[in-house]
Amino acid sequence: MSKLSAFVKNFGDLGRKATRKNPRVYPKAKTKRFNVKQSVPIDPVEDKLLTQWWTDYRLMYNAVIDLLSYELKVKESKMAASIRRDDEGDRKRRWKLNESWNRDTRIQSKPALEMLLNDLLRERKERVDLFNQRVDEKLMTDSTKITELVVS
């Protein structure tokens, strides 16, 4: 570091202006460090209106939330009460309804089940007939072979 640069660094900001056209030392710019920001003035009428509107909004918001939660609780309590109020008449009515439904489905499914059973029986009978036919053919071939052996 040269002597000139050390001098400029330490004593350059002495308030002297450069005299040459292209000076080596530029004066430092004024600092903004001591500028104090002024806060925006608050309009008291507007502030009063805004605070009133905000409190009204919060009150309405909380009231709506309370109303909805109350409605949900009422609905749940009605459902629980209807489930609890399961008396004998209701039970008998549901039992009769279940029995009639079972009877109807049994009647409707009977022809389909009979058709399925008949198909299975026919298929089994065809297999048994085919097996008996093969056994008869084998017996016939074996008996012809035996007779040929006896004759020869």
N, CA and C atoms as an extended XYZ file, in Angstrom:
456
Properties=species:S:1:pos:R:3:atomname:S:1:resname:S:1:resid:I:1 pbc="F F F"
N         0.832       -1.155        0.000 N   MET     1
C         0.000        0.000        0.000 CA  MET     1
C         0.897        1.244        0.000 C   MET     1
N         0.574        2.063       -0.880 N   SER     2
C         1.442        3.249       -1.008 CA  SER     2
C         1.088        4.290        0.045 C   SER     2
N         1.942        5.255        0.177 N   LYS     3
C         1.715        6.307        1.167 CA  LYS     3
C         0.519        7.161        0.784 C   LYS     3
N         0.357        7.362       -0.524 N   LEU     4
C        -0.744        8.204       -0.969 CA  LEU     4
C        -2.096        7.548       -0.675 C   LEU     4
N        -2.191        6.259       -0.972 N   SER     5
C        -3.463        5.581       -0.709 CA  SER     5
C        -3.760        5.522        0.779 C   SER     5
N        -2.705        5.358        1.631 N   ALA     6
C        -2.913        5.367        3.076 CA  ALA     6
C        -3.380        6.745        3.527 C   ALA     6
N        -2.799        7.786        2.954 N   PHE     7
C        -3.205        9.145        3.296 CA  PHE     7
C        -4.658        9.395        2.897 C   PHE     7
N        -4.996        8.935        1.667 N   VAL     8
C        -6.360        9.144        1.185 CA  VAL     8
C        -7.348        8.387        2.060 C   VAL     8
N        -6.951        7.183        2.452 N   LYS     9
C        -7.854        6.364        3.260 CA  LYS     9
C        -8.099        7.006        4.624 C   LYS     9
N        -7.066        7.560        5.240 N   ASN    10
C        -7.201        8.104        6.589 CA  ASN    10
C        -7.687        9.552        6.608 C   ASN    10
N        -7.189       10.346        5.685 N   PHE    11
C        -7.470       11.780        5.761 CA  PHE    11
C        -8.189       12.307        4.532 C   PHE    11
N        -8.753       11.410        3.737 N   GLY    12
C        -9.395       11.855        2.497 CA  GLY    12
C       -10.668       12.631        2.737 C   GLY    12
N       -11.341       12.376        3.826 N   ASP    13
C       -12.626       13.006        4.073 CA  ASP    13
C       -12.437       14.213        4.998 C   ASP    13
N       -11.601       15.141        4.576 N   LEU    14
C       -11.362       16.324        5.404 CA  LEU    14
C       -12.186       17.513        4.937 C   LEU    14
N       -13.015       17.281        3.938 N   GLY    15
C       -13.872       18.356        3.467 CA  GLY    15
C       -13.235       19.176        2.366 C   GLY    15
N       -12.038       18.813        1.925 N   ARG    16
C       -11.413       19.559        0.842 CA  ARG    16
C       -11.953       19.085       -0.477 C   ARG    16
N       -12.100       19.978       -1.409 N   LYS    17
C       -12.570       19.607       -2.715 CA  LYS    17
C       -11.384       19.352       -3.608 C   LYS    17
N       -11.590       18.448       -4.561 N   ALA    18
C       -10.522       18.149       -5.506 CA  ALA    18
C       -10.359       19.340       -6.444 C   ALA    18
N        -9.124       19.639       -6.768 N   THR    19
C        -8.861       20.792       -7.613 CA  THR    19
C        -8.612       20.397       -9.045 C   THR    19
N        -8.283       19.125       -9.262 N   ARG    20
C        -7.968       18.721      -10.624 CA  ARG    20
C        -9.208       18.253      -11.344 C   ARG    20
N        -9.032       18.067      -12.642 N   LYS    21
C       -10.141       17.615      -13.461 CA  LYS    21
C       -10.480       16.157      -13.148 C   LYS    21
N        -9.502       15.334      -12.961 N   ASN    22
C        -9.679       13.916      -12.661 CA  ASN    22
C        -8.998       13.630      -11.324 C   ASN    22
N        -9.621       13.969      -10.248 N   PRO    23
C        -8.936       13.821       -8.958 CA  PRO    23
C        -8.881       12.364       -8.510 C   PRO    23
N        -7.891       12.082       -7.680 N   ARG    24
C        -7.772       10.736       -7.125 CA  ARG    24
C        -8.656       10.589       -5.893 C   ARG    24
N        -9.047       11.647       -5.271 N   VAL    25
C        -9.825       11.604       -4.048 CA  VAL    25
C       -11.185       12.229       -4.333 C   VAL    25
N       -12.241       11.442       -4.086 N   TYR    26
C       -13.604       11.961       -4.238 CA  TYR    26
C       -14.164       12.218       -2.851 C   TYR    26
N       -14.831       13.297       -2.658 N   PRO    27
C       -15.425       13.519       -1.340 CA  PRO    27
C       -16.563       12.530       -1.100 C   PRO    27
N       -16.697       12.120        0.130 N   LYS    28
C       -17.742       11.157        0.464 CA  LYS    28
C       -19.100       11.839        0.412 C   LYS    28
N       -20.111       11.042        0.039 N   ALA    29
C       -21.468       11.572       -0.017 CA  ALA    29
C       -22.001       11.747        1.393 C   ALA    29
N       -22.959       12.636        1.522 N   LYS    30
C       -23.561       12.854        2.831 CA  LYS    30
C       -24.278       11.576        3.259 C   LYS    30
N       -24.236       11.273        4.514 N   THR    31
C       -24.871       10.064        5.017 CA  THR    31
C       -26.346       10.322        5.333 C   THR    31
N       -27.122        9.239        5.228 N   LYS    32
C       -28.547        9.329        5.561 CA  LYS    32
C       -28.815        8.696        6.924 C   LYS    32
N       -27.735        8.464        7.631 N   ARG    33
C       -27.842        7.760        8.893 CA  ARG    33
C       -28.668        8.531        9.920 C   ARG    33
N       -28.606        9.819        9.885 N   PHE    34
C       -29.275       10.620       10.904 CA  PHE    34
C       -30.654       11.101       10.475 C   PHE    34
N       -31.115       10.670        9.288 N   ASN    35
C       -32.467       11.030        8.868 CA  ASN    35
C       -33.457       10.162        9.634 C   ASN    35
N       -34.361       10.765       10.326 N   VAL    36
C       -35.363       10.037       11.101 CA  VAL    36
C       -36.644       10.000       10.277 C   VAL    36
N       -37.170        8.785       10.089 N   LYS    37
C       -38.386        8.645        9.295 CA  LYS    37
C       -39.570        9.141       10.107 C   LYS    37
N       -40.414        9.869        9.429 N   GLN    38
C       -41.631       10.363       10.059 CA  GLN    38
C       -42.739        9.347        9.807 C   GLN    38
N       -43.449        8.971       10.833 N   SER    39
C       -44.548        8.029       10.659 CA  SER    39
C       -45.715        8.735        9.984 C   SER    39
N       -46.497        7.946        9.251 N   VAL    40
C       -47.644        8.509        8.554 CA  VAL    40
C       -48.689        8.896        9.596 C   VAL    40
N       -49.215       10.073        9.512 N   PRO    41
C       -50.211       10.466       10.518 CA  PRO    41
C       -51.479        9.635       10.369 C   PRO    41
N       -52.032        9.223       11.494 N   ILE    42
C       -53.222        8.379       11.507 CA  ILE    42
C       -54.443        9.277       11.637 C   ILE    42
N       -55.379        9.060       10.727 N   ASP    43
C       -56.624        9.817       10.772 CA  ASP    43
C       -57.494        9.225       11.882 C   ASP    43
N       -57.853        9.986       12.882 N   PRO    44
C       -58.597        9.416       14.010 CA  PRO    44
C       -59.989        8.911       13.628 C   PRO    44
N       -60.640        9.573       12.693 N   VAL    45
C       -61.983        9.133       12.286 CA  VAL    45
C       -61.886        7.793       11.567 C   VAL    45
N       -60.905        7.708       10.655 N   GLU    46
C       -60.723        6.455        9.913 CA  GLU    46
C       -60.314        5.321       10.851 C   GLU    46
N       -59.424        5.632       11.801 N   ASP    47
C       -58.983        4.618       12.754 CA  ASP    47
C       -60.158        4.114       13.591 C   ASP    47
N       -61.015        5.019       14.025 N   LYS    48
C       -62.182        4.624       14.815 CA  LYS    48
C       -63.123        3.740       13.996 C   LYS    48
N       -63.344        4.130       12.726 N   LEU    49
C       -64.203        3.331       11.851 CA  LEU    49
C       -63.627        1.936       11.628 C   LEU    49
N       -62.332        1.884       11.340 N   LEU    50
C       -61.706        0.583       11.058 CA  LEU    50
C       -61.739       -0.335       12.276 C   LEU    50
N       -61.458        0.206       13.450 N   THR    51
C       -61.510       -0.646       14.649 CA  THR    51
C       -62.934       -1.127       14.913 C   THR    51
N       -63.920       -0.244       14.688 N   GLN    52
C       -65.314       -0.650       14.878 CA  GLN    52
C       -65.700       -1.742       13.885 C   GLN    52
N       -65.299       -1.568       12.618 N   TRP    53
C       -65.603       -2.576       11.596 CA  TRP    53
C       -64.933       -3.904       11.924 C   TRP    53
N       -63.696       -3.839       12.404 N   TRP    54
C       -62.968       -5.070       12.720 CA  TRP    54
C       -63.638       -5.813       13.877 C   TRP    54
N       -64.025       -5.090       14.918 N   THR    55
C       -64.689       -5.767       16.043 CA  THR    55
C       -66.038       -6.342       15.611 C   THR    55
N       -66.778       -5.598       14.766 N   ASP    56
C       -68.053       -6.132       14.261 CA  ASP    56
C       -67.827       -7.396       13.448 C   ASP    56
N       -66.797       -7.364       12.612 N   TYR    57
C       -66.491       -8.539       11.785 CA  TYR    57
C       -66.153       -9.741       12.664 C   TYR    57
N       -65.304       -9.551       13.657 N   ARG    58
C       -64.914      -10.665       14.529 CA  ARG    58
C       -66.128      -11.197       15.300 C   ARG    58
N       -66.995      -10.298       15.768 N   LEU    59
C       -68.189      -10.739       16.484 CA  LEU    59
C       -69.098      -11.573       15.579 C   LEU    59
N       -69.301      -11.096       14.340 N   MET    60
C       -70.161      -11.848       13.411 CA  MET    60
C       -69.528      -13.187       13.046 C   MET    60
N       -68.234      -13.181       12.835 N   TYR    61
C       -67.521      -14.411       12.475 CA  TYR    61
C       -67.663      -15.448       13.591 C   TYR    61
N       -67.416      -15.036       14.814 N   ASN    62
C       -67.544      -15.956       15.953 CA  ASN    62
C       -68.988      -16.401       16.145 C   ASN    62
N       -69.947      -15.503       15.881 N   ALA    63
C       -71.359      -15.878       16.013 CA  ALA    63
C       -71.737      -16.939       14.983 C   ALA    63
N       -71.249      -16.791       13.759 N   VAL    64
C       -71.542      -17.786       12.718 CA  VAL    64
C       -70.914      -19.127       13.080 C   VAL    64
N       -69.688      -19.110       13.563 N   ILE    65
C       -69.025      -20.361       13.968 CA  ILE    65
C       -69.800      -21.025       15.107 C   ILE    65
N       -70.219      -20.231       16.095 N   ASP    66
C       -71.000      -20.788       17.207 CA  ASP    66
C       -72.323      -21.367       16.724 C   ASP    66
N       -72.985      -20.682       15.788 N   LEU    67
C       -74.260      -21.162       15.262 CA  LEU    67
C       -74.082      -22.489       14.526 C   LEU    67
N       -73.045      -22.571       13.690 N   LEU    68
C       -72.811      -23.818       12.950 CA  LEU    68
C       -72.466      -24.969       13.887 C   LEU    68
N       -71.630      -24.703       14.884 N   SER    69
C       -71.297      -25.772       15.832 CA  SER    69
C       -72.536      -26.200       16.623 C   SER    69
N       -73.406      -25.253       16.972 N   TYR    70
C       -74.651      -25.593       17.672 CA  TYR    70
C       -75.536      -26.473       16.796 C   TYR    70
N       -75.664      -26.114       15.504 N   GLU    71
C       -76.486      -26.919       14.595 CA  GLU    71
C       -75.932      -28.334       14.472 C   GLU    71
N       -74.614      -28.461       14.378 N   LEU    72
C       -74.016      -29.800       14.292 CA  LEU    72
C       -74.286      -30.609       15.557 C   LEU    72
N       -74.157      -29.963       16.715 N   LYS    73
C       -74.416      -30.673       17.971 CA  LYS    73
C       -75.875      -31.108       18.069 C   LYS    73
N       -76.802      -30.235       17.640 N   VAL    74
C       -78.230      -30.579       17.681 CA  VAL    74
C       -78.503      -31.763       16.762 C   VAL    74
N       -77.915      -31.738       15.569 N   LYS    75
C       -78.124      -32.841       14.620 CA  LYS    75
C       -77.585      -34.152       15.190 C   LYS    75
N       -76.385      -34.101       15.780 N   GLU    76
C       -75.810      -35.310       16.376 CA  GLU    76
C       -76.663      -35.816       17.536 C   GLU    76
N       -77.167      -34.897       18.361 N   SER    77
C       -77.974      -35.335       19.509 CA  SER    77
C       -79.300      -35.939       19.042 C   SER    77
N       -79.908      -35.379       17.974 N   LYS    78
C       -81.144      -35.959       17.440 CA  LYS    78
C       -80.885      -37.358       16.898 C   LYS    78
N       -79.758      -37.520       16.201 N   MET    79
C       -79.435      -38.830       15.646 CA  MET    79
C       -79.208      -39.840       16.768 C   MET    79
N       -78.489      -39.417       17.801 N   ALA    80
C       -78.240      -40.318       18.927 CA  ALA    80
C       -79.547      -40.674       19.631 C   ALA    80
N       -80.449      -39.702       19.768 N   ALA    81
C       -81.733      -39.970       20.423 CA  ALA    81
C       -82.576      -40.928       19.589 C   ALA    81
N       -82.547      -40.765       18.261 N   SER    82
C       -83.338      -41.672       17.419 CA  SER    82
C       -82.762      -43.083       17.451 C   SER    82
N       -81.457      -43.196       17.568 N   ILE    83
C       -80.846      -44.528       17.664 CA  ILE    83
C       -81.189      -45.158       19.013 C   ILE    83
N       -81.162      -44.349       20.067 N   ARG    84
C       -81.455      -44.856       21.402 CA  ARG    84
C       -82.912      -45.268       21.545 C   ARG    84
N       -83.810      -44.594       20.845 N   ARG    85
C       -85.245      -44.826       20.969 CA  ARG    85
C       -85.666      -46.003       20.092 C   ARG    85
N       -84.998      -47.103       20.215 N   ASP    86
C       -85.292      -48.288       19.414 CA  ASP    86
C       -86.222      -49.192       20.221 C   ASP    86
N       -87.504      -48.924       20.128 N   ASP    87
C       -88.446      -49.699       20.932 CA  ASP    87
C       -88.840      -50.987       20.217 C   ASP    87
N       -89.674      -51.784       20.889 N   GLU    88
C       -90.012      -53.130       20.402 CA  GLU    88
C       -90.803      -53.088       19.105 C   GLU    88
N       -91.695      -52.108       18.955 N   GLY    89
C       -92.498      -52.021       17.735 CA  GLY    89
C       -91.634      -51.804       16.505 C   GLY    89
N       -90.656      -50.923       16.631 N   ASP    90
C       -89.737      -50.683       15.515 CA  ASP    90
C       -88.952      -51.941       15.191 C   ASP    90
N       -88.525      -52.646       16.222 N   ARG    91
C       -87.744      -53.856       16.011 CA  ARG    91
C       -88.567      -54.918       15.278 C   ARG    91
N       -89.838      -55.080       15.686 N   LYS    92
C       -90.710      -56.066       15.024 CA  LYS    92
C       -90.969      -55.674       13.573 C   LYS    92
N       -91.195      -54.383       13.335 N   ARG    93
C       -91.444      -53.924       11.968 CA  ARG    93
C       -90.229      -54.206       11.076 C   ARG    93
N       -89.040      -53.937       11.588 N   ARG    94
C       -87.825      -54.211       10.797 CA  ARG    94
C       -87.637      -55.708       10.581 C   ARG    94
N       -87.987      -56.527       11.592 N   TRP    95
C       -87.852      -57.977       11.449 CA  TRP    95
C       -88.790      -58.486       10.356 C   TRP    95
N       -90.055      -57.979       10.346 N   LYS    96
C       -91.006      -58.388        9.302 CA  LYS    96
C       -90.520      -57.967        7.922 C   LYS    96
N       -90.001      -56.776        7.825 N   LEU    97
C       -89.477      -56.291        6.545 CA  LEU    97
C       -88.324      -57.171        6.066 C   LEU    97
N       -87.444      -57.543        6.975 N   ASN    98
C       -86.311      -58.401        6.624 CA  ASN    98
C       -86.790      -59.780        6.182 C   ASN    98
N       -87.767      -60.330        6.900 N   GLU    99
C       -88.290      -61.647        6.529 CA  GLU    99
C       -88.957      -61.618        5.159 C   GLU    99
N       -89.741      -60.580        4.888 N   SER   100
C       -90.404      -60.504        3.573 CA  SER   100
C       -89.370      -60.351        2.461 C   SER   100
N       -88.340      -59.575        2.724 N   TRP   101
C       -87.281      -59.414        1.709 CA  TRP   101
C       -86.583      -60.750        1.464 C   TRP   101
N       -86.273      -61.474        2.534 N   ASN   102
C       -85.623      -62.780        2.376 CA  ASN   102
C       -86.518      -63.742        1.589 C   ASN   102
N       -87.833      -63.737        1.891 N   ARG   103
C       -88.759      -64.619        1.182 CA  ARG   103
C       -88.793      -64.274       -0.310 C   ARG   103
N       -88.874      -62.983       -0.625 N   ASP   104
C       -88.919      -62.561       -2.032 CA  ASP   104
C       -87.639      -62.937       -2.771 C   ASP   104
N       -86.505      -62.719       -2.150 N   THR   105
C       -85.244      -63.063       -2.828 CA  THR   105
C       -85.116      -64.569       -3.003 C   THR   105
N       -85.604      -65.339       -2.021 N   ARG   106
C       -85.566      -66.792       -2.157 CA  ARG   106
C       -86.414      -67.238       -3.347 C   ARG   106
N       -87.609      -66.651       -3.476 N   ILE   107
C       -88.502      -67.002       -4.592 CA  ILE   107
C       -87.867      -66.620       -5.920 C   ILE   107
N       -87.231      -65.447       -5.970 N   GLN   108
C       -86.626      -64.996       -7.225 CA  GLN   108
C       -85.389      -65.803       -7.588 C   GLN   108
N       -84.633      -66.250       -6.598 N   SER   109
C       -83.389      -66.958       -6.905 CA  SER   109
C       -83.605      -68.453       -7.130 C   SER   109
N       -84.780      -68.993       -6.784 N   LYS   110
C       -85.027      -70.432       -6.911 CA  LYS   110
C       -84.934      -70.917       -8.355 C   LYS   110
N       -85.579      -70.281       -9.352 N   PRO   111
C       -85.451      -70.774      -10.735 CA  PRO   111
C       -84.012      -70.745      -11.247 C   PRO   111
N       -83.281      -69.711      -10.899 N   ALA   112
C       -81.889      -69.629      -11.352 CA  ALA   112
C       -81.066      -70.755      -10.742 C   ALA   112
N       -81.295      -71.032       -9.455 N   LEU   113
C       -80.549      -72.114       -8.810 CA  LEU   113
C       -80.943      -73.475       -9.390 C   LEU   113
N       -82.239      -73.661       -9.684 N   GLU   114
C       -82.668      -74.927      -10.289 CA  GLU   114
C       -82.036      -75.115      -11.665 C   GLU   114
N       -81.974      -74.034      -12.458 N   MET   115
C       -81.337      -74.134      -13.778 CA  MET   115
C       -79.867      -74.489      -13.635 C   MET   115
N       -79.197      -73.873      -12.688 N   LEU   116
C       -77.782      -74.161      -12.468 CA  LEU   116
C       -77.594      -75.613      -12.035 C   LEU   116
N       -78.453      -76.087      -11.132 N   LEU   117
C       -78.365      -77.471      -10.676 CA  LEU   117
C       -78.638      -78.446      -11.817 C   LEU   117
N       -79.644      -78.173      -12.657 N   ASN   118
C       -79.936      -79.038      -13.803 CA  ASN   118
C       -78.768      -79.077      -14.782 C   ASN   118
N       -78.136      -77.922      -15.019 N   ASP   119
C       -76.964      -77.895      -15.905 CA  ASP   119
C       -75.839      -78.752      -15.344 C   ASP   119
N       -75.603      -78.635      -14.032 N   LEU   120
C       -74.537      -79.437      -13.416 CA  LEU   120
C       -74.859      -80.932      -13.485 C   LEU   120
N       -76.130      -81.295      -13.235 N   LEU   121
C       -76.516      -82.710      -13.302 CA  LEU   121
C       -76.368      -83.254      -14.722 C   LEU   121
N       -76.777      -82.476      -15.721 N   ARG   122
C       -76.657      -82.916      -17.111 CA  ARG   122
C       -75.184      -83.095      -17.490 C   ARG   122
N       -74.352      -82.154      -17.073 N   GLU   123
C       -72.922      -82.258      -17.379 CA  GLU   123
C       -72.324      -83.497      -16.708 C   GLU   123
N       -72.701      -83.740      -15.447 N   ARG   124
C       -72.182      -84.921      -14.737 CA  ARG   124
C       -72.662      -86.202      -15.414 C   ARG   124
N       -73.937      -86.235      -15.824 N   LYS   125
C       -74.474      -87.423      -16.490 CA  LYS   125
C       -73.742      -87.672      -17.807 C   LYS   125
N       -73.453      -86.590      -18.561 N   GLU   126
C       -72.712      -86.746      -19.822 CA  GLU   126
C       -71.330      -87.320      -19.560 C   GLU   126
N       -70.678      -86.844      -18.505 N   ARG   127
C       -69.343      -87.376      -18.184 CA  ARG   127
C       -69.411      -88.855      -17.799 C   ARG   127
N       -70.409      -89.210      -16.975 N   VAL   128
C       -70.553      -90.619      -16.565 CA  VAL   128
C       -70.849      -91.497      -17.780 C   VAL   128
N       -71.732      -91.041      -18.680 N   ASP   129
C       -72.043      -91.804      -19.899 CA  ASP   129
C       -70.803      -91.973      -20.767 C   ASP   129
N       -70.022      -90.894      -20.914 N   LEU   130
C       -68.790      -90.972      -21.713 CA  LEU   130
C       -67.815      -91.972      -21.086 C   LEU   130
N       -67.708      -91.927      -19.738 N   PHE   131
C       -66.811      -92.860      -19.058 CA  PHE   131
C       -67.272      -94.308      -19.265 C   PHE   131
N       -68.579      -94.549      -19.097 N   ASN   132
C       -69.112      -95.909      -19.299 CA  ASN   132
C       -68.896      -96.380      -20.733 C   ASN   132
N       -69.064      -95.479      -21.683 N   GLN   133
C       -68.857      -95.838      -23.088 CA  GLN   133
C       -67.396      -96.222      -23.326 C   GLN   133
N       -66.470      -95.485      -22.773 N   ARG   134
C       -65.046      -95.815      -22.947 CA  ARG   134
C       -64.712      -97.147      -22.284 C   ARG   134
N       -65.287      -97.368      -21.092 N   VAL   135
C       -65.041      -98.646      -20.407 CA  VAL   135
C       -65.594      -99.800      -21.238 C   VAL   135
N       -66.788      -99.648      -21.803 N   ASP   136
C       -67.377     -100.696      -22.651 CA  ASP   136
C       -66.512     -100.953      -23.881 C   ASP   136
N       -66.026      -99.868      -24.508 N   GLU   137
C       -65.159     -100.035      -25.688 CA  GLU   137
C       -63.884     -100.770      -25.310 C   GLU   137
N       -63.309     -100.413      -24.173 N   LYS   138
C       -62.074     -101.079      -23.739 CA  LYS   138
C       -62.336     -102.558      -23.458 C   LYS   138
N       -63.484     -102.856      -22.801 N   LEU   139
C       -63.826     -104.253      -22.538 CA  LEU   139
C       -64.012     -105.031      -23.844 C   LEU   139
N       -64.654     -104.407      -24.808 N   MET   140
C       -64.868     -105.067      -26.111 CA  MET   140
C       -63.537     -105.344      -26.798 C   MET   140
N       -62.651     -104.336      -26.795 N   THR   141
C       -61.346     -104.552      -27.453 CA  THR   141
C       -60.561     -105.634      -26.721 C   THR   141
N       -60.626     -105.615      -25.377 N   ASP   142
C       -59.906     -106.641      -24.612 CA  ASP   142
C       -60.498     -108.035      -24.868 C   ASP   142
N       -61.811     -108.117      -24.932 N   SER   143
C       -62.440     -109.432      -25.167 CA  SER   143
C       -62.121     -109.942      -26.573 C   SER   143
N       -62.061     -109.056      -27.557 N   THR   144
C       -61.691     -109.503      -28.920 CA  THR   144
C       -60.253     -109.968      -28.943 C   THR   144
N       -59.383     -109.294      -28.232 N   LYS   145
C       -57.978     -109.723      -28.187 CA  LYS   145
C       -57.862     -111.092      -27.508 C   LYS   145
N       -58.629     -111.271      -26.427 N   ILE   146
C       -58.583     -112.560      -25.715 CA  ILE   146
C       -59.098     -113.675      -26.613 C   ILE   146
N       -60.197     -113.432      -27.312 N   THR   147
C       -60.729     -114.469      -28.211 CA  THR   147
C       -59.757     -114.758      -29.340 C   THR   147
N       -59.080     -113.789      -29.857 N   GLU   148
C       -58.084     -114.009      -30.914 CA  GLU   148
C       -56.928     -114.840      -30.378 C   GLU   148
N       -56.524     -114.575      -29.144 N   LEU   149
C       -55.428     -115.343      -28.563 CA  LEU   149
C       -55.860     -116.798      -28.306 C   LEU   149
N       -57.089     -116.974      -27.885 N   VAL   150
C       -57.578     -118.325      -27.618 CA  VAL   150
C       -57.705     -119.092      -28.941 C   VAL   150
N       -58.167     -118.457      -29.959 N   VAL   151
C       -58.343     -119.109      -31.262 CA  VAL   151
C       -56.971     -119.425      -31.872 C   VAL   151
N       -56.029     -118.604      -31.769 N   SER   152
C       -54.755     -118.873      -32.412 CA  SER   152
C       -53.890     -119.759      -31.624 C   SER   152
